[in-house]
Amino acid sequence: MLSQESRHRAPNFVAVATYTTTTNVNFKIIMSETIISIGNGGYNVAAGLIAAYTFPDARVIVCDTDADSLERNSSIADESFLLEKLQKDVKSDDVELVNDVVGKATDNVIICATLGGMTGSKYAPLVALNARLQGKFVSAFFTMPSAFEGQQVNKRAAVARQQLIAASNVAVQQNNERLKEIDTLGLDDMDKPLIDTVVSALNGNSLEELPKVSDNDVVPEACRIDGMPVVSIIGDAYPGISADRMKELFDNIGL
């Protein structure tokens, strides 16, 4: 069962987090955006983007399977949805579970999630696929778990990652396993490489141009280890693919 709450965003919603980016920005906005945060980890990513004033006019939709987290995080939202807790593997037929969520989104959807948990790993791919099948431009900003979180969590994240990439026009992925090698990051800065990379990549580029941007060109130096970025930009993996073929690919991942 999915329940919805609609509210006016708090006037000071940009101040939900304090974020200092390392790049002077010149954002290029073409289409109206909707940020959809999925789960508590996705909310943290979305809050970082909002605080960085990356998408100042975006609609914000907050989704969670935990009622307490949803209530706590909905102050930044135009719409909020309590999602059903899923234990099963998700398939393309399950996109109907998020019809109401995607139905509130504009034509440019930004999905924020952390993969590995049950909420982000299940619902981020479904939201992406639903939006893509409706002809929306889908950007997915997400983090992958660290090795210490266990084999089951990492396997779940790996499947969700492939589904999310298959269903998105562009994906920006942060590899949390490598963050331990960055001495300047504290516990409150775990999403900073992802946020700073998105800010840098959108300096002079629109979201629609992001698939052609190289992570080597935009990942800040502070977010590299021995010159290698801890954040990756993954362009459209299946441009021009038909809806039926996309659903088939989505369903075959993890088999």
C-alpha positions in Angstrom: 0.0 0.0 0.0 1.3 3.4 -1.0 0.2 6.5 0.8 0.8 10.1 -0.1 1.1 13.4 1.7 1.2 16.7 -0.2 2.6 19.8 1.5 4.0 23.2 0.8 7.8 23.2 1.1 9.2 25.0 4.1 10.4 28.5 3.1 13.9 27.8 4.3 14.2 24.3 2.8 17.6 25.1 1.3 19.1 25.3 4.8 18.3 21.6 5.7 22.0 20.9 5.3 25.2 23.0 5.2 27.2 22.2 2.1 30.3 23.9 0.8 31.3 22.9 -2.7 34.7 23.2 -4.1 33.7 24.6 -7.5 32.5 27.9 -8.8 29.3 27.0 -10.6 27.4 28.2 -13.6 24.4 25.9 -13.8 22.7 25.5 -17.1 19.1 24.6 -16.6 17.0 23.7 -19.7 14.1 21.5 -18.4 12.2 21.7 -15.1 13.5 19.0 -12.7 12.0 16.8 -10.1 14.3 15.4 -7.4 13.0 12.1 -6.0 14.8 10.9 -2.9 14.4 7.2 -2.0 15.1 6.0 1.5 16.9 7.8 4.2 20.3 7.6 2.4 18.7 9.0 -0.8 17.3 11.9 1.3 20.8 12.7 2.4 22.0 12.9 -1.2 19.0 15.0 -2.2 19.5 17.4 0.8 23.1 17.9 -0.2 22.1 18.8 -3.8 19.5 21.2 -2.5 21.8 22.8 -0.1 24.4 23.3 -2.9 21.6 25.1 -4.8 22.2 22.8 -7.7 18.5 22.7 -8.8 17.0 25.8 -7.2 13.6 25.4 -8.8 13.2 21.7 -8.7 10.2 19.9 -7.3 11.1 17.6 -4.4 9.5 14.2 -3.8 10.5 12.2 -0.7 9.8 8.5 -0.6 10.5 5.9 2.1 9.3 2.6 3.5 9.8 3.8 7.1 7.1 6.1 8.4 9.3 7.8 11.0 12.0 8.6 8.4 9.5 9.9 6.0 7.9 12.2 8.5 11.4 13.5 9.6 12.6 14.1 6.1 9.4 15.5 4.4 10.0 19.1 5.5 11.9 19.6 2.2 9.2 17.9 0.1 6.5 19.1 -2.2 5.1 15.6 -2.1 5.9 12.6 0.1 5.1 8.9 -0.3 5.1 6.0 2.1 6.1 3.0 0.1 5.3 -0.7 0.7 8.2 -2.7 2.1 9.3 -5.2 -0.5 11.1 -8.5 0.2 11.0 -9.9 -3.3 13.2 -9.2 -6.3 11.7 -6.4 -8.4 10.8 -6.8 -12.1 9.5 -4.6 -14.8 5.8 -5.5 -14.0 6.3 -3.9 -10.6 6.6 -0.4 -12.0 2.9 0.1 -11.2 4.0 0.4 -7.5 5.4 3.8 -8.2 2.9 5.2 -10.7 1.7 7.8 -8.2 5.3 8.9 -7.5 6.4 9.3 -11.1 3.0 10.8 -12.0 3.9 13.8 -9.8 7.3 14.3 -11.5 8.2 16.7 -14.3 9.9 15.5 -17.5 13.3 15.6 -16.0 13.7 13.1 -13.1 16.6 13.1 -10.7 16.7 10.0 -8.5 18.8 10.1 -5.3 19.5 6.8 -3.5 22.0 4.7 -1.6 22.1 1.1 -2.9 22.4 -2.0 -0.7 19.5 -1.5 1.6 16.0 -2.8 0.9 14.4 0.6 0.0 16.9 2.2 -2.4 17.8 -1.1 -4.0 14.2 -2.0 -4.8 12.6 1.4 -5.5 15.3 3.4 -7.2 15.4 1.1 -10.3 11.5 0.9 -10.4 11.2 4.7 -10.3 13.8 5.0 -13.1 12.2 2.4 -15.3 8.7 3.8 -14.8 9.9 7.4 -15.6 12.0 6.2 -18.6 9.0 4.2 -20.1 7.0 7.4 -19.9 9.6 9.3 -21.9 11.1 11.3 -19.1 14.8 12.1 -18.9 16.2 10.1 -16.0 19.4 10.9 -14.0 20.4 8.6 -11.2 22.7 9.8 -8.4 23.6 7.0 -6.0 26.2 5.5 -3.8 27.5 1.9 -3.6 28.1 0.2 -0.2 31.5 -0.6 1.4 32.7 -4.2 1.6 32.3 -4.3 5.4 28.5 -4.0 5.0 28.5 -7.7 3.9 28.1 -9.9 0.9 24.3 -9.8 0.8 24.2 -6.0 0.9 26.8 -5.7 -1.9 25.1 -8.3 -4.0 21.8 -6.5 -3.7 23.5 -3.3 -4.6 25.2 -4.8 -7.6 21.9 -6.0 -9.1 20.2 -2.6 -8.3 23.1 -0.8 -9.9 22.7 -2.6 -13.2 19.0 -2.2 -13.2 19.3 1.5 -12.4 21.9 2.1 -15.2 19.8 0.2 -17.7 16.8 2.3 -16.9 18.5 5.7 -16.7 19.8 8.2 -19.3 22.8 9.0 -17.1 24.1 7.7 -13.8 26.6 9.2 -11.3 27.9 6.6 -8.9 30.0 7.0 -5.8 32.1 4.1 -4.6 32.0 4.1 -0.8 34.6 1.4 -0.4 37.2 3.8 -1.6 36.2 6.7 0.6 38.2 5.3 3.5 41.3 6.3 1.6 40.3 10.0 1.7 41.6 11.3 5.0 39.7 14.6 4.8 36.2 13.0 4.8 34.3 12.8 8.0 31.2 10.8 8.8 29.1 13.9 7.9 30.8 14.2 4.5 30.1 10.8 3.1 28.1 12.1 0.2 30.4 15.0 -0.5 32.4 13.5 -3.4 29.1 12.6 -5.2 27.6 16.1 -4.6 30.7 17.9 -5.6 31.1 15.9 -8.7 27.5 16.7 -9.8 28.0 20.4 -9.0 31.2 20.3 -11.1 29.7 18.4 -14.0 26.8 20.8 -14.2 29.1 23.8 -14.3 28.2 24.9 -17.8 26.3 21.7 -18.7 22.7 20.7 -18.5 21.5 17.3 -17.2 20.8 16.3 -20.8 24.5 17.0 -21.7 25.8 15.0 -18.7 26.0 11.7 -20.5 28.7 13.1 -22.7 30.8 14.5 -19.8 33.9 12.5 -18.7 34.3 12.0 -15.0 38.1 12.5 -15.5 37.3 16.1 -16.5 34.9 17.0 -13.7 35.6 15.0 -10.5 37.4 17.4 -8.1 40.9 16.6 -7.2 39.9 16.1 -3.5 37.7 13.3 -4.7 40.5 11.3 -6.3 42.8 8.7 -5.0 46.2 8.5 -6.8 44.5 10.5 -9.6 41.6 8.1 -10.0 38.1 9.4 -9.3 36.0 7.8 -6.6 32.9 8.9 -8.6 31.9 7.7 -12.0 29.6 9.2 -14.6 27.9 6.5 -16.7 26.2 7.7 -19.9 23.1 6.1 -21.5 24.0 2.4 -21.8 21.2 1.6 -24.2 20.3 4.7 -26.3 17.3 4.3 -28.6 16.3 1.0 -27.0 12.6 0.0 -27.3 10.4 -0.2 -24.2 10.0 -4.0 -24.5 13.7 -4.5 -24.8 14.4 -2.3 -21.8 12.0 -4.2 -19.7 13.5 -7.5 -20.9 17.0 -6.3 -19.9 15.8 -5.1 -16.6 14.2 -8.4 -15.8 17.2 -10.5 -16.8 19.7 -8.6 -14.5 20.7 -10.8 -11.6 19.5 -14.1 -13.1 
